[in-house]
Amino acid sequence: MGEKLNGSDIPTSFVSSIGEVVWPPKETNNERLKGIFPNPINDKDSLNYLLSELDNLPFLNHSRITARALISKKVLMNFDRQNPLCHLFETIIPLDGEVFGNYCLVYLGKNTIQRTPPSETTSQQYERAASIFNENHEERKNHDFIDFEILVIDEKMRQDTQIQQMYYQLYSTFGWNEEEVVALINNPNNLLVAARDLNNGRIVSSGLVEFADINFNGLPTPLRLAEITEANFKRISRKRFISKSF
């Protein structure tokens, strides 16, 4: 195995947002502990064990702990919604197929108070999202993107120092150091898509899809996962650039 860089999720030189099959969760980038529970959850007791384990994990010097788990749909359907550990559930994704059709991929997590955004910020973001989705369709189609091009960052571009610096400018706002950004760009499991301003050649937006094969104990085939893990942009205005991340 390759040497682990600061901020890397997996035991290679790659930076991963999906993380690795490991329990308990291990240190990753951006003050996180992260892990994928190795065993499929097929009964209530196993689910309660997992939730209790996660709830009792100490943050140490981190502000967020996240976990992914493969949980039976039947177990989830029968789970007590009044259970005090329900707050650990973040996302539930139903799966299909011969091997995984009876399961959901479940995202679990907990944050420190420092990582929880103020209610005012949450309300503002919700109102902004609602306004975008409620825009008149006729108005939306008139947005002018003539000055931009969408491109896939190929192998040659990944090695371009100017491209790397543009990505660093996007990600540094959110605490990424230059080494982590370069590792992220060069991870062969990542598909990078960017928007480039044709007026100055600068990358102003980036989307990243990470691919991973997750092997769960006792299952004959891995779960093939494609996850949009990062999306950053600089919104151009007359006076300033505004950085965003999703």
BAKOL-410155 format. One record per residue (C-alpha): residue in one letter; x, y, z; residue number from 1; chain. Coordinates in Angstrom, 2 decimals. Each point is the difference from the previous one (the first is absolute). Layout:
# residues N
aa / xx / yy / zz / i / ch
A / X / Y / Z / NUM / A $
...
END
This chain:
# residues 246
aa / xx / yy / zz / i / ch
M / 0.00 / 0.00 / 0.00 / 1 / A $
G / 1.15 / 3.52 / -0.74 / 2 / A $
E / 0.83 / 2.56 / 2.66 / 3 / A $
K / -2.97 / 1.84 / 1.43 / 4 / A $
L / -0.05 / 3.75 / -0.62 / 5 / A $
N / -1.45 / 2.49 / 2.45 / 6 / A $
G / -3.72 / 0.23 / -0.74 / 7 / A $
S / -0.25 / -3.30 / -1.87 / 8 / A $
D / -2.91 / -2.34 / 0.64 / 9 / A $
I / 1.52 / -3.19 / -1.39 / 10 / A $
P / 3.36 / -1.71 / 0.57 / 11 / A $
T / 1.54 / 1.25 / -3.25 / 12 / A $
S / 1.15 / 3.40 / -1.20 / 13 / A $
F / -3.56 / 0.81 / -1.11 / 14 / A $
V / -2.40 / 2.40 / 1.65 / 15 / A $
S / -3.46 / -1.58 / 0.17 / 16 / A $
S / -3.35 / 1.41 / 1.06 / 17 / A $
I / -1.66 / -3.43 / 0.06 / 18 / A $
G / 2.57 / -1.46 / 2.37 / 19 / A $
E / 0.89 / -3.59 / 0.70 / 20 / A $
V / -1.56 / -3.06 / 1.57 / 21 / A $
V / 1.25 / 0.44 / 3.53 / 22 / A $
W / -1.49 / 0.05 / 3.51 / 23 / A $
P / 0.21 / 2.01 / 2.14 / 24 / A $
P / 0.21 / 3.01 / -2.32 / 25 / A $
K / 3.47 / 1.42 / -0.58 / 26 / A $
E / 1.41 / 3.48 / -0.43 / 27 / A $
T / -0.52 / 1.63 / -3.42 / 28 / A $
N / 0.16 / 3.55 / -1.32 / 29 / A $
N / -1.94 / 3.03 / 1.19 / 30 / A $
E / -0.13 / -1.01 / 3.69 / 31 / A $
R / -1.96 / -3.20 / -0.69 / 32 / A $
L / -0.02 / -3.59 / 1.16 / 33 / A $
K / -1.45 / -2.24 / -2.70 / 34 / A $
G / -0.60 / -3.70 / -0.61 / 35 / A $
I / -2.16 / -2.59 / -1.77 / 36 / A $
F / -1.44 / -2.69 / 2.30 / 37 / A $
P / 1.32 / -3.32 / -1.40 / 38 / A $
N / -2.96 / -2.28 / 0.81 / 39 / A $
P / -3.48 / 0.18 / -1.60 / 40 / A $
I / -2.67 / 0.74 / 2.63 / 41 / A $
N / -2.72 / -2.68 / -0.15 / 42 / A $
D / -1.69 / 0.21 / 3.40 / 43 / A $
K / -1.17 / 2.56 / 2.58 / 44 / A $
D / 2.66 / -0.85 / 2.58 / 45 / A $
S / 2.82 / 0.56 / -2.49 / 46 / A $
L / -1.46 / 3.38 / -0.97 / 47 / A $
N / -0.34 / 1.06 / 3.63 / 48 / A $
Y / 3.58 / -1.08 / 0.62 / 49 / A $
L / 1.28 / 2.07 / -2.93 / 50 / A $
L / -1.97 / 3.10 / 1.06 / 51 / A $
S / 1.14 / -0.30 / 3.61 / 52 / A $
E / 3.61 / -0.43 / -1.08 / 53 / A $
L / -0.18 / 3.10 / -2.19 / 54 / A $
D / -1.81 / 2.06 / 2.62 / 55 / A $
N / 2.67 / -0.81 / 2.59 / 56 / A $
L / 3.02 / 0.66 / -2.20 / 57 / A $
P / 2.04 / 2.97 / 1.29 / 58 / A $
F / 0.72 / 2.87 / -2.36 / 59 / A $
L / 3.57 / 0.34 / 1.32 / 60 / A $
N / 1.37 / 2.99 / -1.95 / 61 / A $
H / -2.61 / -0.26 / -2.73 / 62 / A $
S / -3.33 / 1.70 / -0.57 / 63 / A $
R / -1.85 / -2.58 / -2.12 / 64 / A $
I / -0.32 / -3.80 / -0.06 / 65 / A $
T / -1.62 / -1.70 / -2.98 / 66 / A $
A / -0.74 / -3.63 / -0.83 / 67 / A $
R / -1.53 / -1.93 / -2.87 / 68 / A $
A / -1.77 / -3.30 / 0.57 / 69 / A $
L / -1.86 / -2.60 / -2.04 / 70 / A $
I / -3.30 / -0.56 / 1.84 / 71 / A $
S / -2.89 / -2.34 / -0.83 / 72 / A $
K / -3.10 / 1.77 / -1.29 / 73 / A $
K / -2.15 / -2.17 / 2.27 / 74 / A $
V / 2.02 / 1.02 / 3.07 / 75 / A $
L / -0.34 / 3.68 / -0.94 / 76 / A $
M / -3.75 / -0.31 / -0.57 / 77 / A $
N / -0.44 / -1.47 / 3.49 / 78 / A $
F / 2.32 / 2.44 / 1.74 / 79 / A $
D / -1.62 / 1.99 / 2.81 / 80 / A $
R / -0.22 / 3.63 / -1.19 / 81 / A $
Q / -0.13 / 1.09 / 3.65 / 82 / A $
N / 3.41 / -1.50 / 0.67 / 83 / A $
P / 2.23 / 2.78 / 1.43 / 84 / A $
L / 2.78 / -1.06 / -2.37 / 85 / A $
C / -2.05 / 0.95 / -3.07 / 86 / A $
H / 1.91 / 3.28 / -0.15 / 87 / A $
L / 3.01 / -1.93 / -1.33 / 88 / A $
F / -1.75 / -0.78 / -3.32 / 89 / A $
E / 0.88 / 2.45 / -2.78 / 90 / A $
T / -0.82 / -1.70 / -3.32 / 91 / A $
I / -1.60 / -3.31 / -1.03 / 92 / A $
I / 0.52 / -1.22 / -3.57 / 93 / A $
P / -1.99 / -3.07 / -1.16 / 94 / A $
L / 2.02 / -2.42 / -2.12 / 95 / A $
D / -1.03 / -2.55 / -2.61 / 96 / A $
G / 1.42 / -3.06 / -1.71 / 97 / A $
E / 0.28 / -3.66 / 0.92 / 98 / A $
V / 2.57 / 0.49 / 2.78 / 99 / A $
F / -0.94 / 3.43 / 1.36 / 100 / A $
G / -3.73 / 0.19 / -0.74 / 101 / A $
N / -0.93 / -0.70 / 3.62 / 102 / A $
Y / 2.26 / 2.75 / 1.36 / 103 / A $
C / 0.37 / 3.75 / 0.32 / 104 / A $
L / 3.26 / 1.91 / 0.15 / 105 / A $
V / -0.37 / 2.14 / 3.11 / 106 / A $
Y / 2.00 / 3.11 / 0.89 / 107 / A $
L / 0.42 / 0.63 / 3.72 / 108 / A $
G / 1.72 / 2.85 / 1.77 / 109 / A $
K / 0.32 / 2.38 / 2.90 / 110 / A $
N / 1.52 / 3.46 / 0.40 / 111 / A $
T / 1.35 / 2.09 / 2.82 / 112 / A $
I / -1.80 / 3.26 / 0.75 / 113 / A $
Q / 2.82 / 1.87 / -1.73 / 114 / A $
R / -0.78 / -1.81 / -3.25 / 115 / A $
T / -3.75 / 0.61 / 0.11 / 116 / A $
P / -0.99 / 3.11 / -2.00 / 117 / A $
P / -2.08 / 2.68 / 1.74 / 118 / A $
S / -3.75 / -0.23 / -0.62 / 119 / A $
E / 0.14 / 3.39 / -1.73 / 120 / A $
T / 2.50 / -1.32 / -2.55 / 121 / A $
T / -2.07 / -3.16 / -0.55 / 122 / A $
S / -3.14 / 2.09 / -0.59 / 123 / A $
Q / 1.79 / 2.23 / -2.49 / 124 / A $
Q / 1.31 / -2.97 / -1.95 / 125 / A $
Y / -3.43 / -1.63 / -0.02 / 126 / A $
E / -1.65 / 3.19 / -1.27 / 127 / A $
R / 2.66 / 0.34 / -2.70 / 128 / A $
A / -0.50 / -3.62 / -1.12 / 129 / A $
A / -3.79 / 0.43 / -0.02 / 130 / A $
S / 0.29 / 3.13 / -2.15 / 131 / A $
I / 2.17 / -1.85 / -2.53 / 132 / A $
F / -2.40 / -2.93 / -0.34 / 133 / A $
N / -3.02 / 2.31 / -0.18 / 134 / A $
E / 1.42 / 2.14 / -2.82 / 135 / A $
N / -2.17 / 0.33 / -3.08 / 136 / A $
H / 1.07 / -2.51 / -2.63 / 137 / A $
E / -0.05 / 2.65 / -2.71 / 138 / A $
E / 2.43 / 2.12 / 2.02 / 139 / A $
R / 2.35 / -2.91 / 0.70 / 140 / A $
K / 0.52 / -0.86 / -3.64 / 141 / A $
N / 1.19 / 3.53 / -0.73 / 142 / A $
H / 3.14 / -0.29 / 2.13 / 143 / A $
D / 3.00 / 0.76 / -2.22 / 144 / A $
F / 2.95 / -2.41 / 0.23 / 145 / A $
I / 1.58 / 1.01 / -3.29 / 146 / A $
D / 3.20 / 1.13 / 1.72 / 147 / A $
F / 0.65 / -3.38 / 1.65 / 148 / A $
E / 0.91 / -3.51 / -1.08 / 149 / A $
I / -0.46 / -3.30 / 1.81 / 150 / A $
L / 2.94 / -2.36 / -0.13 / 151 / A $
V / 1.14 / -3.29 / 1.47 / 152 / A $
I / 3.42 / 0.29 / 1.65 / 153 / A $
D / 2.08 / -2.62 / -1.81 / 154 / A $
E / 3.31 / -1.53 / 1.07 / 155 / A $
K / 2.11 / 2.71 / -1.65 / 156 / A $
M / -1.99 / 2.79 / 1.62 / 157 / A $
R / 0.28 / -1.67 / 3.43 / 158 / A $
Q / 3.79 / 0.41 / -0.24 / 159 / A $
D / -0.20 / 3.65 / -1.09 / 160 / A $
T / 1.27 / 2.19 / 2.84 / 161 / A $
Q / -2.28 / 2.88 / -1.03 / 162 / A $
I / -3.04 / -2.28 / 0.15 / 163 / A $
Q / 1.13 / -1.25 / 3.41 / 164 / A $
Q / 0.32 / 3.57 / 1.27 / 165 / A $
M / -3.49 / 0.87 / -1.26 / 166 / A $
Y / -1.38 / -3.00 / 1.88 / 167 / A $
Y / 1.96 / 0.97 / 3.09 / 168 / A $
Q / -1.59 / 3.46 / -0.10 / 169 / A $
L / -3.46 / -1.63 / -0.07 / 170 / A $
Y / 0.68 / -2.45 / 2.82 / 171 / A $
S / 2.25 / 2.06 / 2.30 / 172 / A $
T / -3.00 / 2.05 / 1.13 / 173 / A $
F / -1.31 / -3.14 / 1.70 / 174 / A $
G / 3.20 / -0.99 / 1.79 / 175 / A $
W / 1.71 / -2.20 / -2.59 / 176 / A $
N / 3.76 / 0.35 / -0.23 / 177 / A $
E / 1.86 / -0.13 / -3.31 / 178 / A $
E / 1.28 / -3.55 / 0.53 / 179 / A $
E / -3.53 / -1.30 / 0.59 / 180 / A $
V / -1.36 / 1.77 / -3.09 / 181 / A $
V / 2.73 / -1.44 / -2.24 / 182 / A $
A / -0.68 / -3.48 / 1.43 / 183 / A $
L / -3.72 / 0.47 / -0.60 / 184 / A $
I / 0.57 / 0.99 / -3.62 / 185 / A $
N / 2.33 / -2.93 / -0.65 / 186 / A $
N / -2.25 / -2.65 / 1.55 / 187 / A $
P / -0.84 / -2.28 / -2.97 / 188 / A $
N / -3.31 / -0.89 / 1.68 / 189 / A $
N / -1.21 / 3.58 / -0.48 / 190 / A $
L / -1.76 / 1.45 / -3.03 / 191 / A $
L / 0.56 / 3.77 / -0.11 / 192 / A $
V / -2.29 / 2.34 / -1.94 / 193 / A $
A / 0.61 / 3.75 / -0.10 / 194 / A $
A / -1.39 / 3.22 / -1.43 / 195 / A $
R / 2.57 / 2.33 / -1.52 / 196 / A $
D / -0.44 / 3.71 / -0.63 / 197 / A $
L / 0.86 / 0.52 / -3.68 / 198 / A $
N / 0.85 / 3.64 / 0.63 / 199 / A $
N / 3.02 / -0.74 / 2.20 / 200 / A $
G / 0.44 / -3.79 / -0.15 / 201 / A $
R / -0.60 / -0.44 / 3.73 / 202 / A $
I / -1.90 / -2.88 / 1.55 / 203 / A $
V / -2.92 / 1.50 / 1.92 / 204 / A $
S / -1.90 / -3.16 / 0.93 / 205 / A $
S / 0.81 / -3.65 / 0.67 / 206 / A $
G / -1.97 / -3.17 / 0.54 / 207 / A $
L / 1.50 / -3.27 / 1.16 / 208 / A $
V / -1.37 / -3.53 / -0.23 / 209 / A $
E / 1.84 / -2.67 / 1.96 / 210 / A $
F / -0.32 / -3.69 / -0.93 / 211 / A $
A / 0.64 / -2.81 / 2.46 / 212 / A $
D / -0.58 / -3.74 / 0.40 / 213 / A $
I / -1.05 / -0.76 / 3.58 / 214 / A $
N / 0.42 / -3.58 / 1.22 / 215 / A $
F / -2.30 / -0.95 / 2.87 / 216 / A $
N / 0.68 / -3.13 / 2.04 / 217 / A $
G / -1.96 / -3.05 / -1.17 / 218 / A $
L / -1.23 / 1.46 / -3.31 / 219 / A $
P / 1.23 / -1.50 / -3.29 / 220 / A $
T / 0.43 / 3.24 / -1.95 / 221 / A $
P / 1.05 / 3.55 / 0.90 / 222 / A $
L / -2.39 / 2.94 / 0.02 / 223 / A $
R / 0.95 / 2.29 / -2.89 / 224 / A $
L / -0.49 / 3.55 / 1.21 / 225 / A $
A / 0.15 / 3.27 / -1.94 / 226 / A $
E / -0.33 / 3.02 / 2.27 / 227 / A $
I / 0.02 / 3.71 / -0.74 / 228 / A $
T / 2.27 / 0.93 / 2.87 / 229 / A $
E / 1.06 / 3.57 / -0.75 / 230 / A $
A / -1.50 / 2.90 / -1.91 / 231 / A $
N / 1.65 / 3.41 / 0.19 / 232 / A $
F / -0.47 / 3.20 / -1.93 / 233 / A $
K / 0.87 / 3.66 / 0.01 / 234 / A $
R / -3.05 / 2.02 / -0.88 / 235 / A $
I / 1.08 / 3.01 / -2.05 / 236 / A $
S / -1.43 / 3.40 / 0.79 / 237 / A $
R / 1.12 / 3.50 / -0.88 / 238 / A $
K / 1.72 / 0.52 / 3.35 / 239 / A $
R / 1.12 / -3.36 / 1.33 / 240 / A $
F / 0.32 / -3.75 / -0.24 / 241 / A $
I / -2.08 / -2.06 / 2.43 / 242 / A $
S / 1.17 / -3.53 / 0.79 / 243 / A $
K / -2.55 / -2.74 / 0.63 / 244 / A $
S / 0.22 / -3.68 / 0.83 / 245 / A $
F / -2.62 / -2.78 / 0.09 / 246 / A $
END
